[in-house]
Amino acid sequence: MSRPGSNRDLSEAFQDFLTGCAKFVFGLGALVSLVAIGLLILTAFRVGGGDTASQVASTKEALNNVDMFAKILEIGILAVVVGSTYLFWGEELLGATQLLVAGALYFAPLYLPNLISNTSNEAVGAAFGAIQMGGTILGGIAVLVLSADILTRVRNRVKNGTKADQLKYGKGIKEEADKQNVFMGKCWQLPYCRKFVRERCPIFHAKRTCWKERVGCMCEEEVIRNAMENKPIPKDALLAANHIPRNHRLSEQQKIDRCKSCVIYNEHQRHKYKLSMPITLFGFVAIYGLFHGPLIAGTEGLTGRINQIVHKATLGATGAYTPPTFFVEMLLAVFFIIALTYAMKILEFLIFKLKV
């Protein structure tokens, strides 16, 4: 008969084994990638170097070497992506770091030609192209990783809301057994509104909300005292509104601050977030679909200007380069993912920090 903790020990041992494998793959991939990049640069330097004596390899031989190094680089990059994604999954900088490295490789023709005098050689262009292709592969996978990470975070936000310390429900507060949770409901339709108080609450009978009136059962003692004394409240909404207590000792800003720390109001903010997030996502998807043509044209124009700058900076060594269609689409997707990420952060800041 197996011990109760044996399955857990096996699971932890398997996780440790996977982590060890990921570290090995990541380290080996990084080493292989660096060696391949170094050999590509060395090949370009030897073929395109200014010193005639250094040009020891023929162009055909160099091209064969470049082809081999390019395949090694692609394998190394795949290993780096797999290892780093497993090891650092959930870290906010994972996708951004992968995209940064991809950009450094993709724009290698911007700075590498400064080391070489004869950049018109075919093997030199092939070496730069191999490094650039490595950046393209890394960038494409990094976009997928970043997209998966964002979708995971969005799903968790929808399911669990924001972090508990942002909600500030308050220590020791528990939900009632008869709690309600009407989506985007009024204060008396949300959790933590106690039934005993609700039945004697003038805001409930007036069908209003405590955050609009700036007074409620969680902040105003008169509401609780009236409920404890079983003070009768008219059932008519207009008459019940006259029984809503008004605290003139506090300023309007003090009442607003009091609302922002209320457990019921924070639940209302959580509902706001769950409503606003899919609207934001749909808005980005709609913009992408409706304005895809102009956005692609703008992205192509941006890449064209970058290529012109690279062409001038390298004195024409890189030639006129037209990025493939899939790269332009990928770049536009990267821009949208970055914009969506910041839009989500702004949304969280507005709802959970400023409490608008």
QUIDA-V601915 format. One record per backbone hydrogen bond with DSSP energy under -0.5 kcal/mol. CO is the residue of the C=O (numbers start at 1). NH is the residue of the N-H. Records with the same first field share a line. If there is no record, write none. Layout:
CO: NH + NH
This chain:
3: 6 + 7
5: 9
6: 10
7: 11
8: 12
9: 13
10: 14
11: 15
12: 16
13: 17
14: 18
15: 19
16: 20
17: 21
18: 22
19: 23
20: 24
21: 25
22: 26
23: 27
24: 28
25: 29
26: 30
27: 31
28: 32
29: 33
30: 34
31: 35
32: 36
33: 37
34: 38
35: 39
36: 40
37: 41
38: 42
39: 43
40: 44
41: 45
42: 46
43: 47
44: 48
45: 49
48: 117 + 118
50: 52
51: 54
52: 55
54: 56
58: 62
59: 63
60: 64
61: 65
62: 66
63: 67
64: 68
65: 69
66: 70
67: 71
68: 72
69: 73
70: 74
71: 75
72: 76
73: 77
74: 78
75: 79
76: 80
77: 81
78: 82
79: 83
80: 84
81: 85
82: 86
83: 87
84: 88
88: 91
91: 94
92: 96
93: 97
94: 98
95: 99
96: 100
97: 101
98: 102
99: 103
100: 104
101: 105
102: 106
103: 107
105: 108
106: 109
107: 110 + 111
108: 111 + 112
111: 114
112: 115
113: 116
117: 119
118: 121
121: 125
122: 126
123: 127
124: 128
125: 129
126: 130
127: 131
128: 132
129: 133
130: 134
131: 135
132: 136
133: 137
134: 138
135: 139
136: 140
137: 141
138: 142
139: 143
140: 144
141: 145
142: 146
143: 147
144: 148
145: 149
146: 150
147: 151
148: 152
149: 153
150: 154
151: 155
152: 156
153: 157
154: 158
155: 159
156: 160
157: 161
163: 166 + 167
164: 168
170: 173
176: 179
182: 185
186: 189
187: 190
189: 182
190: 193
192: 194
194: 198
195: 199
197: 200
198: 201
200: 202
201: 205
202: 206
203: 207 + 208
204: 207
209: 212 + 213
210: 214 + 215
216: 219 + 220
219: 221
220: 223 + 224
221: 225
222: 226
223: 227
224: 228
225: 229
226: 231
227: 230
236: 240
237: 241
238: 242
239: 242
240: 243
241: 244
245: 247
246: 248
247: 250
251: 255
252: 256
253: 257
254: 258
255: 259
256: 260
257: 261
258: 261
259: 262
262: 266
263: 267
264: 268
265: 269
266: 270
267: 271
268: 272
269: 273
270: 274
271: 275
272: 276
273: 277
274: 278
275: 279
276: 280
277: 281
278: 282
279: 283
280: 284
281: 285
282: 286
283: 287
284: 288
285: 289
286: 290
287: 291
289: 292
291: 295
292: 296
293: 297
294: 298
295: 299
296: 300
297: 301
298: 302
299: 303
300: 304
301: 305
302: 306
303: 307
304: 308
305: 309
306: 310
307: 311
308: 312
309: 313
310: 314
311: 316
312: 315
314: 317
319: 321
320: 322
321: 323
324: 328
325: 329
326: 330
327: 331
328: 332
329: 333
330: 334
331: 335
332: 336
333: 337
334: 338
335: 339
336: 340
337: 341
338: 342
339: 343
340: 344
341: 345
342: 346
343: 347
344: 348
345: 349
346: 350
347: 351
348: 352 + 353
349: 353 + 354
350: 356
